[in-house]
Amino acid sequence: MSAISYSRHRFPPVVIQHAVWLYLRFTLSYRDVEDLLGVDLSYETIRRWVLKFGSTFAQRLRRGRPRPGSRWHLDEMVVRIGGAPSITKAKSSTC
């Protein structure tokens, strides 16, 4: 994946990234993000940034996430013994 180009944008990349992160991470409106940043910009600008950079940020975050392996660990499970359900729990090694 190529680098994100912030050329022809008035604000530095850090401000753009923070605005997009705030909007996507928390359930905030564009106007709330505008107020939180404390920078003189329009909520419409934040909307454009989210539309332009949001999917790229999300792809990079997903790519860095660890993949599930072939081994799974169960904390508890239900087993039927003699027709009656019985819950078995994993014992913690810290006890």
Distance bins in CASP14 RR format, pairs under 12 A and 6 or more apart:
PFRMAT RR
TARGET T0000
AUTHOR 0000-0000-0000
RMODE 2
METHOD distances of the structure
MODEL  1
1 55 0 0 0 0 0 1 0 0 0 0 0
1 56 1 0 0 1 0 0 0 0 0 0 0
1 57 0 0 0 0 0 1 0 0 0 0 0
1 58 0 0 0 0 0 1 0 0 0 0 0
1 59 1 0 0 1 0 0 0 0 0 0 0
1 60 1 0 0 1 0 0 0 0 0 0 0
1 62 0 0 0 0 0 1 0 0 0 0 0
1 63 1 0 0 1 0 0 0 0 0 0 0
1 64 0 0 0 0 0 1 0 0 0 0 0
2 56 0 0 0 0 1 0 0 0 0 0 0
2 59 0 0 0 0 0 1 0 0 0 0 0
2 60 0 0 0 0 0 1 0 0 0 0 0
3 13 0 0 0 0 0 1 0 0 0 0 0
3 53 0 0 0 0 0 1 0 0 0 0 0
3 56 0 0 0 0 1 0 0 0 0 0 0
3 60 0 0 0 0 0 1 0 0 0 0 0
4 13 1 0 0 1 0 0 0 0 0 0 0
4 16 0 0 0 0 1 0 0 0 0 0 0
4 17 0 0 0 0 1 0 0 0 0 0 0
4 20 0 0 0 0 0 1 0 0 0 0 0
4 49 0 0 0 0 0 1 0 0 0 0 0
4 52 0 0 0 0 1 0 0 0 0 0 0
4 53 1 0 0 1 0 0 0 0 0 0 0
4 54 0 0 0 0 1 0 0 0 0 0 0
4 55 0 0 0 0 0 1 0 0 0 0 0
4 56 1 0 1 0 0 0 0 0 0 0 0
4 57 0 0 0 0 1 0 0 0 0 0 0
4 59 0 0 0 0 0 1 0 0 0 0 0
4 60 0 0 0 0 1 0 0 0 0 0 0
5 13 0 0 0 0 1 0 0 0 0 0 0
5 16 0 0 0 0 0 1 0 0 0 0 0
5 52 0 0 0 0 0 1 0 0 0 0 0
5 53 0 0 0 0 0 1 0 0 0 0 0
5 56 0 0 0 0 0 1 0 0 0 0 0
6 12 1 0 0 1 0 0 0 0 0 0 0
6 13 1 0 1 0 0 0 0 0 0 0 0
6 14 0 0 0 0 1 0 0 0 0 0 0
6 15 0 0 0 0 1 0 0 0 0 0 0
6 16 1 0 0 1 0 0 0 0 0 0 0
6 17 0 0 0 0 1 0 0 0 0 0 0
6 20 0 0 0 0 0 1 0 0 0 0 0
6 49 0 0 0 0 1 0 0 0 0 0 0
6 52 0 0 0 0 0 1 0 0 0 0 0
6 53 0 0 0 0 1 0 0 0 0 0 0
6 56 0 0 0 0 0 1 0 0 0 0 0
7 13 0 0 0 0 0 1 0 0 0 0 0
7 16 0 0 0 0 0 1 0 0 0 0 0
8 16 0 0 0 0 0 1 0 0 0 0 0
8 52 0 0 0 0 0 1 0 0 0 0 0
9 15 0 0 0 0 1 0 0 0 0 0 0
9 16 1 0 0 1 0 0 0 0 0 0 0
9 17 0 0 0 0 0 1 0 0 0 0 0
9 19 0 0 0 0 0 1 0 0 0 0 0
9 20 0 0 0 0 0 1 0 0 0 0 0
9 41 0 0 0 0 0 1 0 0 0 0 0
9 45 0 0 0 0 1 0 0 0 0 0 0
9 48 0 0 0 0 1 0 0 0 0 0 0
9 49 0 0 0 0 1 0 0 0 0 0 0
9 52 0 0 0 0 1 0 0 0 0 0 0
9 53 0 0 0 0 1 0 0 0 0 0 0
10 16 0 0 0 0 1 0 0 0 0 0 0
10 39 0 0 0 0 0 1 0 0 0 0 0
10 40 0 0 0 0 0 1 0 0 0 0 0
10 41 0 0 0 0 1 0 0 0 0 0 0
10 42 0 0 0 0 0 1 0 0 0 0 0
10 45 0 0 0 0 1 0 0 0 0 0 0
10 48 0 0 0 0 0 1 0 0 0 0 0
10 49 0 0 0 0 0 1 0 0 0 0 0
11 17 0 0 0 0 0 1 0 0 0 0 0
11 18 0 0 0 0 1 0 0 0 0 0 0
11 19 0 0 0 0 1 0 0 0 0 0 0
11 20 0 0 0 0 0 1 0 0 0 0 0
11 37 0 0 0 0 1 0 0 0 0 0 0
11 38 0 0 0 0 0 1 0 0 0 0 0
11 39 1 0 0 1 0 0 0 0 0 0 0
11 40 0 0 0 0 0 1 0 0 0 0 0
11 41 1 0 0 1 0 0 0 0 0 0 0
11 42 0 0 0 0 0 1 0 0 0 0 0
11 45 0 0 0 0 1 0 0 0 0 0 0
11 46 0 0 0 0 0 1 0 0 0 0 0
11 48 0 0 0 0 0 1 0 0 0 0 0
11 49 0 0 0 0 1 0 0 0 0 0 0
12 18 0 0 0 0 1 0 0 0 0 0 0
12 19 0 0 0 0 0 1 0 0 0 0 0
12 39 0 0 0 0 0 1 0 0 0 0 0
13 19 0 0 0 0 0 1 0 0 0 0 0
13 20 0 0 0 0 0 1 0 0 0 0 0
13 21 0 0 0 0 0 1 0 0 0 0 0
13 49 0 0 0 0 0 1 0 0 0 0 0
13 53 0 0 0 0 1 0 0 0 0 0 0
13 57 0 0 0 0 0 1 0 0 0 0 0
14 20 0 0 0 0 0 1 0 0 0 0 0
14 21 0 0 0 0 0 1 0 0 0 0 0
14 37 0 0 0 0 0 1 0 0 0 0 0
14 39 0 0 0 0 0 1 0 0 0 0 0
15 21 0 0 0 0 0 1 0 0 0 0 0
15 22 0 0 0 0 0 1 0 0 0 0 0
15 33 0 0 0 0 0 1 0 0 0 0 0
15 34 0 0 0 0 0 1 0 0 0 0 0
15 36 0 0 0 0 0 1 0 0 0 0 0
15 37 1 0 0 1 0 0 0 0 0 0 0
15 38 0 0 0 0 1 0 0 0 0 0 0
15 39 1 0 0 1 0 0 0 0 0 0 0
15 40 0 0 0 0 0 1 0 0 0 0 0
15 41 0 0 0 0 1 0 0 0 0 0 0
15 45 0 0 0 0 0 1 0 0 0 0 0
15 46 0 0 0 0 0 1 0 0 0 0 0
15 49 0 0 0 0 1 0 0 0 0 0 0
15 53 0 0 0 0 0 1 0 0 0 0 0
16 22 0 0 0 0 0 1 0 0 0 0 0
16 23 0 0 0 0 0 1 0 0 0 0 0
16 33 0 0 0 0 0 1 0 0 0 0 0
16 37 0 0 0 0 0 1 0 0 0 0 0
16 39 0 0 0 0 0 1 0 0 0 0 0
16 41 0 0 0 0 0 1 0 0 0 0 0
16 45 0 0 0 0 1 0 0 0 0 0 0
16 46 0 0 0 0 1 0 0 0 0 0 0
16 48 0 0 0 0 0 1 0 0 0 0 0
16 49 1 0 1 0 0 0 0 0 0 0 0
16 50 0 0 0 0 1 0 0 0 0 0 0
16 52 0 0 0 0 1 0 0 0 0 0 0
16 53 1 0 0 1 0 0 0 0 0 0 0
16 54 0 0 0 0 0 1 0 0 0 0 0
16 56 0 0 0 0 0 1 0 0 0 0 0
16 57 0 0 0 0 0 1 0 0 0 0 0
17 23 0 0 0 0 0 1 0 0 0 0 0
17 24 0 0 0 0 0 1 0 0 0 0 0
17 25 0 0 0 0 0 1 0 0 0 0 0
17 37 0 0 0 0 0 1 0 0 0 0 0
17 46 0 0 0 0 0 1 0 0 0 0 0
17 49 0 0 0 0 1 0 0 0 0 0 0
17 50 0 0 0 0 0 1 0 0 0 0 0
17 52 0 0 0 0 0 1 0 0 0 0 0
17 53 1 0 0 1 0 0 0 0 0 0 0
17 54 0 0 0 0 1 0 0 0 0 0 0
17 56 0 0 0 0 0 1 0 0 0 0 0
17 57 1 0 0 1 0 0 0 0 0 0 0
17 60 0 0 0 0 0 1 0 0 0 0 0
17 61 0 0 0 0 0 1 0 0 0 0 0
18 24 0 0 0 0 0 1 0 0 0 0 0
18 25 0 0 0 0 0 1 0 0 0 0 0
18 26 0 0 0 0 0 1 0 0 0 0 0
18 33 0 0 0 0 1 0 0 0 0 0 0
18 36 0 0 0 0 1 0 0 0 0 0 0
18 37 1 0 0 1 0 0 0 0 0 0 0
18 38 0 0 0 0 0 1 0 0 0 0 0
18 39 0 0 0 0 1 0 0 0 0 0 0
18 41 0 0 0 0 0 1 0 0 0 0 0
18 46 0 0 0 0 0 1 0 0 0 0 0
18 49 0 0 0 0 0 1 0 0 0 0 0
18 53 0 0 0 0 0 1 0 0 0 0 0
18 57 0 0 0 0 0 1 0 0 0 0 0
19 25 0 0 0 0 0 1 0 0 0 0 0
19 26 0 0 0 0 0 1 0 0 0 0 0
19 28 0 0 0 0 0 1 0 0 0 0 0
19 30 0 0 0 0 1 0 0 0 0 0 0
19 32 0 0 0 0 0 1 0 0 0 0 0
19 33 1 0 1 0 0 0 0 0 0 0 0
19 34 0 0 0 0 1 0 0 0 0 0 0
19 35 0 0 0 0 0 1 0 0 0 0 0
19 36 0 0 0 0 1 0 0 0 0 0 0
19 37 1 0 1 0 0 0 0 0 0 0 0
19 38 0 0 0 0 0 1 0 0 0 0 0
19 39 0 0 0 0 1 0 0 0 0 0 0
19 41 0 0 0 0 1 0 0 0 0 0 0
19 42 0 0 0 0 0 1 0 0 0 0 0
19 43 0 0 0 0 0 1 0 0 0 0 0
19 45 0 0 0 0 1 0 0 0 0 0 0
19 46 1 0 1 0 0 0 0 0 0 0 0
19 47 0 0 0 0 0 1 0 0 0 0 0
19 48 0 0 0 0 0 1 0 0 0 0 0
19 49 1 0 1 0 0 0 0 0 0 0 0
19 50 1 0 0 1 0 0 0 0 0 0 0
19 52 0 0 0 0 0 1 0 0 0 0 0
19 53 0 0 0 0 1 0 0 0 0 0 0
19 54 0 0 0 0 0 1 0 0 0 0 0
19 57 0 0 0 0 0 1 0 0 0 0 0
20 26 0 0 0 0 0 1 0 0 0 0 0
20 28 0 0 0 0 0 1 0 0 0 0 0
20 30 0 0 0 0 0 1 0 0 0 0 0
20 33 0 0 0 0 1 0 0 0 0 0 0
20 37 0 0 0 0 0 1 0 0 0 0 0
20 45 0 0 0 0 0 1 0 0 0 0 0
20 46 1 0 0 1 0 0 0 0 0 0 0
20 47 0 0 0 0 0 1 0 0 0 0 0
20 48 0 0 0 0 0 1 0 0 0 0 0
20 49 1 0 1 0 0 0 0 0 0 0 0
20 50 1 0 1 0 0 0 0 0 0 0 0
20 51 0 0 0 0 1 0 0 0 0 0 0
20 52 0 0 0 0 1 0 0 0 0 0 0
20 53 1 0 1 0 0 0 0 0 0 0 0
20 54 1 0 1 0 0 0 0 0 0 0 0
20 55 0 0 0 0 0 1 0 0 0 0 0
20 56 0 0 0 0 1 0 0 0 0 0 0
20 57 1 0 0 1 0 0 0 0 0 0 0
20 58 0 0 0 0 1 0 0 0 0 0 0
20 60 0 0 0 0 0 1 0 0 0 0 0
20 61 0 0 0 0 0 1 0 0 0 0 0
21 28 0 0 0 0 0 1 0 0 0 0 0
21 33 0 0 0 0 1 0 0 0 0 0 0
21 36 0 0 0 0 0 1 0 0 0 0 0
21 37 0 0 0 0 0 1 0 0 0 0 0
21 46 0 0 0 0 0 1 0 0 0 0 0
21 49 0 0 0 0 0 1 0 0 0 0 0
21 50 0 0 0 0 1 0 0 0 0 0 0
21 53 0 0 0 0 1 0 0 0 0 0 0
21 54 0 0 0 0 1 0 0 0 0 0 0
21 57 1 0 0 1 0 0 0 0 0 0 0
21 58 0 0 0 0 0 1 0 0 0 0 0
21 60 0 0 0 0 0 1 0 0 0 0 0
21 61 0 0 0 0 1 0 0 0 0 0 0
22 28 1 0 0 1 0 0 0 0 0 0 0
22 29 0 0 0 0 0 1 0 0 0 0 0
22 30 0 0 0 0 0 1 0 0 0 0 0
22 31 0 0 0 0 0 1 0 0 0 0 0
22 32 0 0 0 0 1 0 0 0 0 0 0
22 33 1 0 1 0 0 0 0 0 0 0 0
22 34 0 0 0 0 1 0 0 0 0 0 0
22 35 0 0 0 0 0 1 0 0 0 0 0
22 36 1 0 0 1 0 0 0 0 0 0 0
22 37 1 0 0 1 0 0 0 0 0 0 0
22 38 0 0 0 0 0 1 0 0 0 0 0
22 46 0 0 0 0 1 0 0 0 0 0 0
22 49 0 0 0 0 0 1 0 0 0 0 0
22 50 0 0 0 0 1 0 0 0 0 0 0
22 54 0 0 0 0 0 1 0 0 0 0 0
22 57 0 0 0 0 0 1 0 0 0 0 0
23 29 0 0 0 0 1 0 0 0 0 0 0
23 30 1 0 0 1 0 0 0 0 0 0 0
23 31 0 0 0 0 0 1 0 0 0 0 0
23 32 0 0 0 0 1 0 0 0 0 0 0
23 33 1 0 1 0 0 0 0 0 0 0 0
23 34 0 0 0 0 1 0 0 0 0 0 0
23 36 0 0 0 0 1 0 0 0 0 0 0
23 37 0 0 0 0 0 1 0 0 0 0 0
23 43 0 0 0 0 1 0 0 0 0 0 0
23 45 0 0 0 0 0 1 0 0 0 0 0
23 46 1 0 0 1 0 0 0 0 0 0 0
23 47 0 0 0 0 1 0 0 0 0 0 0
23 48 0 0 0 0 0 1 0 0 0 0 0
23 49 0 0 0 0 1 0 0 0 0 0 0
23 50 1 0 1 0 0 0 0 0 0 0 0
23 51 0 0 0 0 0 1 0 0 0 0 0
23 53 0 0 0 0 0 1 0 0 0 0 0
23 54 0 0 0 0 1 0 0 0 0 0 0
23 57 0 0 0 0 0 1 0 0 0 0 0
23 58 0 0 0 0 0 1 0 0 0 0 0
24 30 0 0 0 0 0 1 0 0 0 0 0
24 33 0 0 0 0 1 0 0 0 0 0 0
24 46 0 0 0 0 0 1 0 0 0 0 0
24 49 0 0 0 0 0 1 0 0 0 0 0
24 50 1 0 0 1 0 0 0 0 0 0 0
24 51 0 0 0 0 0 1 0 0 0 0 0
24 53 0 0 0 0 1 0 0 0 0 0 0
24 54 1 0 0 1 0 0 0 0 0 0 0
24 55 0 0 0 0 0 1 0 0 0 0 0
24 56 0 0 0 0 0 1 0 0 0 0 0
24 57 1 0 0 1 0 0 0 0 0 0 0
24 58 1 0 0 1 0 0 0 0 0 0 0
24 61 0 0 0 0 1 0 0 0 0 0 0
25 33 0 0 0 0 0 1 0 0 0 0 0
25 36 0 0 0 0 0 1 0 0 0 0 0
25 50 0 0 0 0 0 1 0 0 0 0 0
25 54 0 0 0 0 0 1 0 0 0 0 0
25 57 0 0 0 0 0 1 0 0 0 0 0
25 58 0 0 0 0 0 1 0 0 0 0 0
25 61 0 0 0 0 0 1 0 0 0 0 0
26 32 0 0 0 0 1 0 0 0 0 0 0
26 33 0 0 0 0 1 0 0 0 0 0 0
26 36 0 0 0 0 1 0 0 0 0 0 0
27 33 0 0 0 0 0 1 0 0 0 0 0
28 34 0 0 0 0 1 0 0 0 0 0 0
28 35 0 0 0 0 1 0 0 0 0 0 0
28 36 1 0 0 1 0 0 0 0 0 0 0
28 37 0 0 0 0 0 1 0 0 0 0 0
28 43 0 0 0 0 0 1 0 0 0 0 0
28 46 0 0 0 0 1 0 0 0 0 0 0
28 50 0 0 0 0 0 1 0 0 0 0 0
29 35 0 0 0 0 1 0 0 0 0 0 0
29 36 0 0 0 0 0 1 0 0 0 0 0
29 43 1 0 0 1 0 0 0 0 0 0 0
29 46 0 0 0 0 1 0 0 0 0 0 0
29 47 0 0 0 0 0 1 0 0 0 0 0
29 50 0 0 0 0 0 1 0 0 0 0 0
30 36 0 0 0 0 0 1 0 0 0 0 0
30 37 0 0 0 0 0 1 0 0 0 0 0
30 41 0 0 0 0 0 1 0 0 0 0 0
30 42 0 0 0 0 1 0 0 0 0 0 0
30 43 1 1 0 0 0 0 0 0 0 0 0
30 44 1 0 0 1 0 0 0 0 0 0 0
30 45 0 0 0 0 1 0 0 0 0 0 0
30 46 1 0 1 0 0 0 0 0 0 0 0
30 47 1 0 1 0 0 0 0 0 0 0 0
30 48 0 0 0 0 1 0 0 0 0 0 0
30 49 0 0 0 0 1 0 0 0 0 0 0
30 50 1 0 0 1 0 0 0 0 0 0 0
30 51 0 0 0 0 0 1 0 0 0 0 0
31 37 0 0 0 0 0 1 0 0 0 0 0
31 41 0 0 0 0 0 1 0 0 0 0 0
31 42 0 0 0 0 1 0 0 0 0 0 0
31 43 1 0 1 0 0 0 0 0 0 0 0
31 44 0 0 0 0 0 1 0 0 0 0 0
31 45 0 0 0 0 0 1 0 0 0 0 0
31 46 0 0 0 0 1 0 0 0 0 0 0
31 47 0 0 0 0 0 1 0 0 0 0 0
32 38 0 0 0 0 0 1 0 0 0 0 0
32 43 0 0 0 0 1 0 0 0 0 0 0
32 46 0 0 0 0 1 0 0 0 0 0 0
33 39 0 0 0 0 0 1 0 0 0 0 0
33 41 0 0 0 0 1 0 0 0 0 0 0
33 42 0 0 0 0 0 1 0 0 0 0 0
33 43 1 0 0 1 0 0 0 0 0 0 0
33 44 0 0 0 0 0 1 0 0 0 0 0
33 45 0 0 0 0 0 1 0 0 0 0 0
33 46 1 0 1 0 0 0 0 0 0 0 0
33 47 0 0 0 0 1 0 0 0 0 0 0
33 49 0 0 0 0 1 0 0 0 0 0 0
33 50 0 0 0 0 1 0 0 0 0 0 0
34 40 0 0 0 0 1 0 0 0 0 0 0
34 41 1 0 0 1 0 0 0 0 0 0 0
34 42 1 0 0 1 0 0 0 0 0 0 0
34 43 1 0 1 0 0 0 0 0 0 0 0
34 44 0 0 0 0 1 0 0 0 0 0 0
34 45 0 0 0 0 1 0 0 0 0 0 0
34 46 1 0 0 1 0 0 0 0 0 0 0
34 47 0 0 0 0 0 1 0 0 0 0 0
34 49 0 0 0 0 0 1 0 0 0 0 0
35 41 0 0 0 0 0 1 0 0 0 0 0
35 43 0 0 0 0 1 0 0 0 0 0 0
35 46 0 0 0 0 0 1 0 0 0 0 0
36 43 0 0 0 0 0 1 0 0 0 0 0
36 46 0 0 0 0 0 1 0 0 0 0 0
37 43 0 0 0 0 0 1 0 0 0 0 0
37 45 0 0 0 0 0 1 0 0 0 0 0
37 46 0 0 0 0 1 0 0 0 0 0 0
37 49 0 0 0 0 0 1 0 0 0 0 0
38 46 0 0 0 0 0 1 0 0 0 0 0
39 45 0 0 0 0 1 0 0 0 0 0 0
39 46 0 0 0 0 0 1 0 0 0 0 0
41 47 0 0 0 0 0 1 0 0 0 0 0
41 48 0 0 0 0 0 1 0 0 0 0 0
41 49 0 0 0 0 1 0 0 0 0 0 0
42 48 0 0 0 0 1 0 0 0 0 0 0
42 49 0 0 0 0 0 1 0 0 0 0 0
43 49 0 0 0 0 0 1 0 0 0 0 0
43 50 0 0 0 0 0 1 0 0 0 0 0
44 50 0 0 0 0 0 1 0 0 0 0 0
44 51 0 0 0 0 0 1 0 0 0 0 0
45 51 0 0 0 0 0 1 0 0 0 0 0
45 52 0 0 0 0 0 1 0 0 0 0 0
45 53 0 0 0 0 0 1 0 0 0 0 0
46 52 0 0 0 0 0 1 0 0 0 0 0
46 53 0 0 0 0 0 1 0 0 0 0 0
46 54 0 0 0 0 0 1 0 0 0 0 0
47 53 0 0 0 0 0 1 0 0 0 0 0
47 54 0 0 0 0 0 1 0 0 0 0 0
48 54 0 0 0 0 0 1 0 0 0 0 0
49 55 0 0 0 0 0 1 0 0 0 0 0
49 56 0 0 0 0 0 1 0 0 0 0 0
49 57 0 0 0 0 0 1 0 0 0 0 0
50 56 0 0 0 0 0 1 0 0 0 0 0
50 57 0 0 0 0 1 0 0 0 0 0 0
50 58 0 0 0 0 0 1 0 0 0 0 0
51 57 0 0 0 0 0 1 0 0 0 0 0
53 59 0 0 0 0 0 1 0 0 0 0 0
53 60 0 0 0 0 0 1 0 0 0 0 0
54 60 0 0 0 0 1 0 0 0 0 0 0
54 61 0 0 0 0 1 0 0 0 0 0 0
54 62 0 0 0 0 0 1 0 0 0 0 0
55 61 0 0 0 0 0 1 0 0 0 0 0
55 62 0 0 0 0 0 1 0 0 0 0 0
56 62 0 0 0 0 0 1 0 0 0 0 0
56 63 0 0 0 0 0 1 0 0 0 0 0
57 63 0 0 0 0 0 1 0 0 0 0 0
57 64 0 0 0 0 0 1 0 0 0 0 0
58 64 0 0 0 0 0 1 0 0 0 0 0
58 65 0 0 0 0 0 1 0 0 0 0 0
59 65 0 0 0 0 0 1 0 0 0 0 0
72 90 0 0 0 0 0 1 0 0 0 0 0
73 90 1 0 0 1 0 0 0 0 0 0 0
73 92 0 0 0 0 0 1 0 0 0 0 0
73 93 0 0 0 0 0 1 0 0 0 0 0
74 87 0 0 0 0 0 1 0 0 0 0 0
74 88 0 0 0 0 1 0 0 0 0 0 0
74 89 0 0 0 0 1 0 0 0 0 0 0
74 90 1 0 0 1 0 0 0 0 0 0 0
75 87 0 0 0 0 0 1 0 0 0 0 0
75 88 0 0 0 0 1 0 0 0 0 0 0
75 89 1 0 0 1 0 0 0 0 0 0 0
75 90 1 0 1 0 0 0 0 0 0 0 0
75 91 0 0 0 0 0 1 0 0 0 0 0
75 92 0 0 0 0 1 0 0 0 0 0 0
76 85 0 0 0 0 0 1 0 0 0 0 0
76 86 0 0 0 0 0 1 0 0 0 0 0
76 87 1 0 1 0 0 0 0 0 0 0 0
76 88 1 0 0 1 0 0 0 0 0 0 0
76 89 1 0 1 0 0 0 0 0 0 0 0
76 90 1 0 0 1 0 0 0 0 0 0 0
76 91 0 0 0 0 0 1 0 0 0 0 0
76 92 0 0 0 0 0 1 0 0 0 0 0
77 85 0 0 0 0 0 1 0 0 0 0 0
77 86 0 0 0 0 1 0 0 0 0 0 0
77 87 1 0 0 1 0 0 0 0 0 0 0
77 88 1 0 1 0 0 0 0 0 0 0 0
77 89 0 0 0 0 1 0 0 0 0 0 0
77 90 0 0 0 0 1 0 0 0 0 0 0
78 84 0 0 0 0 0 1 0 0 0 0 0
78 85 1 0 1 0 0 0 0 0 0 0 0
78 86 1 0 0 1 0 0 0 0 0 0 0
78 87 1 0 1 0 0 0 0 0 0 0 0
78 88 1 0 0 1 0 0 0 0 0 0 0
78 89 0 0 0 0 0 1 0 0 0 0 0
79 85 1 0 0 1 0 0 0 0 0 0 0
79 86 1 0 1 0 0 0 0 0 0 0 0
79 87 1 0 0 1 0 0 0 0 0 0 0
79 88 1 0 1 0 0 0 0 0 0 0 0
79 89 0 0 0 0 0 1 0 0 0 0 0
80 86 1 0 0 1 0 0 0 0 0 0 0
80 87 0 0 0 0 0 1 0 0 0 0 0
80 88 0 0 0 0 0 1 0 0 0 0 0
81 87 0 0 0 0 0 1 0 0 0 0 0
81 88 0 0 0 0 1 0 0 0 0 0 0
89 95 0 0 0 0 0 1 0 0 0 0 0
END
